[in-house]
C-alpha cells in the first residue's frame, strides 16, 4: 500500500494506492498517519480510495479508527472514489451510515466547506 | 478618547474589552443620568409622603400596585409596536414633559397662587393671582407624584437593562455589570448631593428641585440614541457576528404574564423579587416612623432624606467597587444571592433590643442596608439571572416581573402595613412598639426570601444549559449505534479468505451463519453459489467416512437448523479426530494459508492440551494473518496462560486491534495482568498505549482505579491514552467513581503544561512582546485543553463539560459565552482562576498577565 498526502483548502487528502490489508508491510499505518495530522491541528480528512483494489478487516479497522479519532476532535472524515464493489459491501455492512462516501473528490472537498 | 485609553480607563471598574468600550461607556452614562434624575426626585417624594398622616402612607403604595398593571400594559404595547430606540426615546420624552407638569403643580401648591381671569368695571380682562383651593386640598398631588416616580424608575431601569441585553451577550453582561452598576451609583450620589446641597443652602425649595430633572433626562436621551446608532453601524459592517437589535417584539400583556407563568424558573424569580420588595416596603415604613418622629419640618426632612440617600449611595459605591465583583468571582451567584436576606435578617431581629433614642439610627442602618444591597449585589445578581433566559421570553417576562410584580409586591407590603395599622391600633402605640410589630412581618418575609433564593439558584444551571448544545457526537458511539463491527469484520474476512482458502472461506461463512447474519444481500456479495459450493467445499469439510452429507449446501445455508447441525458435527469425536490430524499437519506447514486454516480451526475445536499448544505457537507466528486467526481462537478458549502472548501482540500495529478485541473477550478477570504490563516501563510503548483501550472496554471500578493509579505516575508517553480511557468509562459507566484527590492534581498539572505552551512559545524570549501562537502551538494547546475537559468529566456532570468543551473549541461567540457562564457556575474558584485564561478570548498580553497572576495565587 502506498499513501501520498496533500492538502487543499484546509483538507488533508490521503491518496491511497494498492491494497489496505494486514499482510502489506508499511512504515506506518493509515490511522497513525491520520492521527499525526490531527495532532498538528488539521480537522478535515479525505481518503481517496481510487487506487484501492482490496480492503480486508484490518483495512476497515484502520478506516474506522481514523474516523473515530477525527470525529472525537470535532473534525470530519470522508471517503471518495471508492469502487462499486467496495461501496456495495460498505452498504451491506451499514458502514455508509457513519462514513460519508462521495463519488468524486472535488465534490467531497466542496462538501467540507458546506458543512 | 482613543479606544485603547478608553478601555484602560473603564477597566478600573469592570473587565471591558476593546470593541465593547464605547457601548459600555454610553450605557453606563445612560444609567448614570437616570439615577441622577431619580435621586433628585426621590427625596422630594419621600419628604412629601412622610409629611402626611401615617394612616395614609400605605395608599400611595397601594395606588401604585393597583394602577401599575395599566402602565405595564401600555409599556408592552409600546414595546410591541415601536423599534427599541424609538420606544425608549418616547418614554424619556414623556417623563420630561410630565416633570414640568409636576413642577408647575407643586409650585402652585407651595406658593398657593394661580392666575385667574377677572373683569374690571371697564370690561377689560386681566389676570390676578388667587389661592387655588383644589390643588391645595388633600394629599392627591402627593399620591399622583408618588405613583409617577415609581413608574419612572421602574420603566427607566427596565429599559436600561433591555438595552444592555440588546447590545451584550451573557458573559459580556456578567463582565460589564460592575461598570453599569457603578454608573448608576455615581448618578445617585450626584443626584442626592445636588438635592441635599441646594435645599441646605436654601438655594431652591423642595418642589423646585424638580426643574433640574428634565435637563438631565435630555442628556440621557442623547446617550441611549448614541448606543443604538453605534449598534446599527456595527451591524452594517460586521455582518452575522452582531445580533440585530430586535424591532418591537410582538408581545401582548397577557403573553408577558403567560411567559412567566409557564416557566418555573421565571415564577421563582418573580416570587423572590416579590418577597424582597415586601421586605423593602415594610422596612421603609419602619424608617418613615423613625424619621417623622425626629423631623417634623418638610425642608429639614427633605435635607435628612437627601443626606441619607447620599450616604447610602457613597457606601454602596465603595461596597460595590470593593466587594460585589469579588463576591461574584470568588463565591459565585449562589452565595451572592444570600448576602442581602441573611444580613437583613440579622439586622431586623435586633429591633427587639433597640431603645427609643436609638430608633432613628437603627432604622437608618436597616433601611440603609436594604438599599445598599439592592443597589449593589442583589441588583447585579438578579440581572445576571435573567441573561440566560431565551431572548424571546426574556423581554416579555422582564416587563411583567420588573414593573408589575415589583410594584404589586410593594403594594402587598403596604396592604400588610395597612392591616397591621388598623388591627393593631397603631395610632395609640409609641414608635418603638410600631416598629417592632412591623419587624415581625419583616422577619417572616425574609425567611421566605431566603428559601426562594435557594430554589431559584437550583434552577439556574438548567436554564443556562438549554442554550448550549453538543456540536458533534462521539465517533465510538456513532459506530456502536449504527454498525455491527463484528459482522463487518466477519464479512471482510470471508471475502478475503475466498481467494486464499476454501476451507477458511467456509469457516468464515459458517461463522456468519451461526450468528444468523447471512442475509440475501450478503450471500450475493460473498458470491455463495450452489454449484461452486457443492463442487469445491463440501468434501473438504464434511468428508466424514467418505460420504457427502449435504446435497445442496445453498439450500442448507438458509435453513436455521443448519447452524445447530454444523455445531453438532463439530462436536463429534470422529470429526475432532480428523481435524486434530489436519491441525497437526498444517501447524508445521510452510504455507501461510495452511497455518491460517489451522489457527481458525482451533476456535472450532474442543479444548485439549494439544490444541492449546498449537494455539500458543500460532500466537507467536511471524505472519500477522495467522496471528489474527489465532487471536480469534484464543478469544474462544480464553486461557490465562495465553494472555502474555496476546498482550505482546498489542505492540504490533497489524494485530493490535485484534488483540484488543481478544483481551476484551477475556473480560475483567485479567485486569491484574494488564495492570502489570501497563506499569512496566520495559514493555513496548505501543503495548502500554493499547492497554487503556481494553480497560476502558471493561469499564469496571477496578479498571478505572488502575488507570487513575497510572495517571498519577505522570508518565507522559501514555497520558493521552489513559485520559481517553477514563473519559470513555465515565461516559459509559455512570456508576464508576473517580477519586478527586487523584484527578484534581492531574487537571492542575495539565493546565500547567498548557501554560508552558503559551508562556514558552517558540521564538519568544523573555521580555519580547507577546504574539499570537503559531498554528502548531495552537493545535497542541487545543489538544491539551480538550484533555483537561476530558478529565473534568470525571468530577463534574460529563454532559455539561462535554458541551462546554465543544462550544469553546468550535462554537459561536454566543455559545462560547454561555459555556463560560456554565463553567463559571460548575468549577471552583481555584480551577476557574487557572483554567479561564486558557479558554477565554483574550488578547495575548492579557492572557499572559492572567496566567502569571493565577500561578502566583496557586
Boltz contact constraints between the chains, C-beta under 6 A:
constraints:
  - contact:
      token1: [A, 22]
      token2: [B, 624]
      max_distance: 6.0
  - contact:
      token1: [A, 22]
      token2: [B, 625]
      max_distance: 6.0
  - contact:
      token1: [A, 22]
      token2: [B, 654]
      max_distance: 6.0
  - contact:
      token1: [A, 23]
      token2: [B, 625]
      max_distance: 6.0
  - contact:
      token1: [A, 29]
      token2: [B, 653]
      max_distance: 6.0
  - contact:
      token1: [A, 40]
      token2: [B, 779]
      max_distance: 6.0
  - contact:
      token1: [A, 41]
      token2: [B, 775]
      max_distance: 6.0
  - contact:
      token1: [A, 41]
      token2: [B, 779]
      max_distance: 6.0
  - contact:
      token1: [A, 56]
      token2: [B, 492]
      max_distance: 6.0
  - contact:
      token1: [A, 56]
      token2: [B, 496]
      max_distance: 6.0
  - contact:
      token1: [A, 57]
      token2: [B, 489]
      max_distance: 6.0
  - contact:
      token1: [A, 57]
      token2: [B, 492]
      max_distance: 6.0
  - contact:
      token1: [A, 57]
      token2: [B, 493]
      max_distance: 6.0
  - contact:
      token1: [A, 60]
      token2: [B, 492]
      max_distance: 6.0
  - contact:
      token1: [A, 61]
      token2: [B, 657]
      max_distance: 6.0
  - contact:
      token1: [A, 67]
      token2: [B, 475]
      max_distance: 6.0
  - contact:
      token1: [A, 68]
      token2: [B, 475]
      max_distance: 6.0
  - contact:
      token1: [A, 68]
      token2: [B, 476]
      max_distance: 6.0
  - contact:
      token1: [A, 71]
      token2: [B, 475]
      max_distance: 6.0
  - contact:
      token1: [A, 72]
      token2: [B, 474]
      max_distance: 6.0
  - contact:
      token1: [A, 72]
      token2: [B, 475]
      max_distance: 6.0
  - contact:
      token1: [A, 74]
      token2: [B, 472]
      max_distance: 6.0
  - contact:
      token1: [A, 74]
      token2: [B, 810]
      max_distance: 6.0
  - contact:
      token1: [A, 89]
      token2: [B, 525]
      max_distance: 6.0
  - contact:
      token1: [A, 92]
      token2: [B, 521]
      max_distance: 6.0
  - contact:
      token1: [A, 92]
      token2: [B, 522]
      max_distance: 6.0
  - contact:
      token1: [A, 92]
      token2: [B, 525]
      max_distance: 6.0
  - contact:
      token1: [A, 93]
      token2: [B, 488]
      max_distance: 6.0
  - contact:
      token1: [A, 93]
      token2: [B, 491]
      max_distance: 6.0
  - contact:
      token1: [A, 94]
      token2: [B, 482]
      max_distance: 6.0
  - contact:
      token1: [A, 94]
      token2: [B, 483]
      max_distance: 6.0
  - contact:
      token1: [A, 97]
      token2: [B, 482]
      max_distance: 6.0
  - contact:
      token1: [A, 98]
      token2: [B, 478]
      max_distance: 6.0
  - contact:
      token1: [A, 98]
      token2: [B, 479]
      max_distance: 6.0
  - contact:
      token1: [A, 98]
      token2: [B, 482]
      max_distance: 6.0
